[in-house]
């Protein structure tokens, strides 16, 4: 999941730079800009960790959908397409994790 997230983040950063933006590059910058909750340090139970990851994926998908709405509003079909693909990947990851909780 971490490798997939890094690849998606790289795609988003590249698109942002292509559009004239500035990609945040340091761990500190990314941490300060993150809207995700800090993981519970004491959480060592596998089920709880998966639930926390699912929550993060859900918030991430919500943010991607909001960004896609902006892309639609400004008529940026390429960014809309990129975000749609990322939403699909995040939802697929969440589905796999959810399935692991059912077993």
N, C-alpha and C positions, 0 to 999 in steps of 0.2 A: 504494500500500500504506500509506503514511504517513497519508493522509487517512482511509482505512478504519479504521486502527488508532485514530486520534484519535476517530472517531465511536463505535467500540466502547467505548473507554475512557470516553467521556462517558456512554454508556448505563450502564456498570457503576457509575460514580460516582453518577449520579442514583439508581440502584436502592439503592446503599449508603446514601445520605443519606435516602431514603424510609424505609429500615428503621431509621433512627436513628444511622447511622454518620457519620463525618467523612471527607470527600473530601480527599485530599492535593492541594494546588493549585499548589505551586511546582515548578519544574524540579528544584531541589535535593532536595526531599522525595521526588519521584518517583524520581530517580536513586538516592537512598539506599535506597529500599524495593524497587528493582528486583532481580529474581532472574536477569535476563538477563546474559549475558557482555558485557563491553566489546568493541566491534568492534576488530579488528586495524587499527591506524592505517596500517600499511604495505600493507594489502591493497588493491590497486588493480585486480587481475585480476577481470574481470566474473564469471567462473565462481566464483571464491573468494567474492566478495561475495554471490552468489546462494546458495551453500552455507551461508554464515554466516546469511543471512536465513532460510533453510529451518530451520536449527537453532533459531533464535529462535522461529520460528512453532511448531515442534514442542514446545518447552518451554512456550510460551504455551498451546497446546492442552491440554497435560498439566495445567497449572494450572487451566484452565477446567473440565476434567473433574473434578478434585479438588474444586473449588468446587461443581460441580453435585452431587457426592455428598453434600456437606454440606447443600445445599438439599433434597435428597431426604430425608435423615435428619431434618431439622426440619420436613418437610412444607410447604415453601414452593414451591408449584407455579409461581408467577409467576417467581421467580428461576430455577428449574430451566428453564423455557421460554426465558427470556432467554439463559441460558448455553448451552442446546442450539443456539439460533440462532447464537450467536457461535462456537461450536465448528464449526458447519457453514461459516461464512464463513472462518474461519482455515484449515480443511482445504481449502476451495476455492482460496484464495490459494496454499497450499502446492502444490496440484496444478498450478496454472498455472505456478508457478516451476519445479517439477520437470520439466514438459513443456518448458520453455525450455532446460533442461540437455541434453535428449535430442536437440535439433536441431543 
